Structures are given as C-alpha cells and as structure tokens.
Amino acid sequence: MRSYIERADGQIAYVYGFDDTDPDAIVAYQLFTGEAATDDFVKQPWFKAYEQETAALLAGPSEFRTITPQWIKRGTA
C-alpha cells in the first residue's frame, strides 16, 4: 500500500496517525485531486485483502467521508 501511495499522482496528501486521546484509534486522512483518484485507491487489488486482513482489529469497516475544502494552506517551495 505504501508504494502505491508514494507514487499516486491523484493523491495530494496521506496522513496515517494514532489518536492522541484514544489509544485504540487510528486515523488515516487522504486528500485526492478528485473522485476518480479516490475511486482508484479503493479499486487497487491489495485494498480488499487489506480490509479483510485488518477486519478483526477494527470496531467496524473503513469509513469514508467526503468534504469540500474551503481553504487549503499551500507549502512553500
């Protein structure tokens, strides 16, 4: 999965982290260029296997939410 994320042109950002207030929670945040890039991520051949392998460790299935950014801070080059 990490190699896909590192080379995915449609993925602007990917953040994977531990919740500071809940030791049992993990949060992954992804920012894509559009819906096609989001669809591409979940259609990768390894994604279904990942979901199956981690299911016993999770309280429920992966949850996907869509937001409409109102402002994004851009890094300086």
C-alpha positions in Angstrom: 0.0 0.0 0.0 2.8 2.5 0.9 4.4 2.1 -2.5 1.1 2.9 -4.2 0.5 5.9 -2.0 4.0 7.3 -2.7 3.5 7.2 -6.5 -0.2 8.0 -6.7 -0.5 11.2 -8.8 -4.1 11.8 -7.7 -3.3 11.7 -4.0 -2.2 15.1 -2.7 -1.7 14.0 0.9 -1.9 10.9 3.0 -1.6 11.1 6.8 -1.7 8.0 9.0 -1.6 8.5 12.7 -2.6 7.5 16.2 -5.4 9.3 18.1 -3.8 11.2 21.0 -7.0 10.8 23.1 -7.9 7.2 22.3 -5.1 4.6 22.3 -7.3 2.2 20.3 -8.0 4.6 17.4 -6.0 5.0 14.2 -6.9 7.7 11.7 -5.9 7.9 8.1 -6.6 11.1 6.2 -6.3 11.3 2.4 -6.6 14.3 0.1 -7.3 13.5 -3.5 -7.4 15.6 -6.7 -11.0 14.3 -7.3 -13.4 11.5 -7.2 -11.6 9.4 -9.9 -8.5 9.4 -7.7 -10.5 8.3 -4.7 -12.1 5.5 -6.7 -8.7 4.4 -8.0 -7.4 4.0 -4.4 -10.2 1.6 -3.3 -10.1 -0.3 -6.5 -6.5 -1.4 -6.1 -6.1 -5.2 -5.9 -4.5 -5.1 -2.5 -7.3 -2.9 -0.9 -9.8 -5.7 -0.5 -7.1 -8.0 1.0 -6.1 -5.2 3.4 -9.7 -4.7 4.5 -10.1 -8.5 5.2 -6.8 -8.8 7.0 -7.5 -5.9 9.3 -11.2 -6.5 9.9 -10.7 -8.4 13.2 -8.6 -5.5 14.6 -11.3 -2.9 13.8 -14.5 -1.9 15.5 -16.2 -1.6 12.1 -15.4 -1.3 8.4 -13.4 1.6 7.0 -15.4 4.8 6.9 -15.0 7.2 4.0 -16.2 10.8 4.2 -16.1 13.4 1.6 -15.5 17.1 2.4 -15.5 20.2 0.3 -12.3 22.1 1.3 -12.9 25.8 1.8 -9.3 26.7 2.2 -6.0 24.7 2.0 -2.7 26.0 3.2 -0.1 25.5 0.5 3.5 24.7 1.3 6.3 26.9 0.1 8.8 25.6 -2.4 
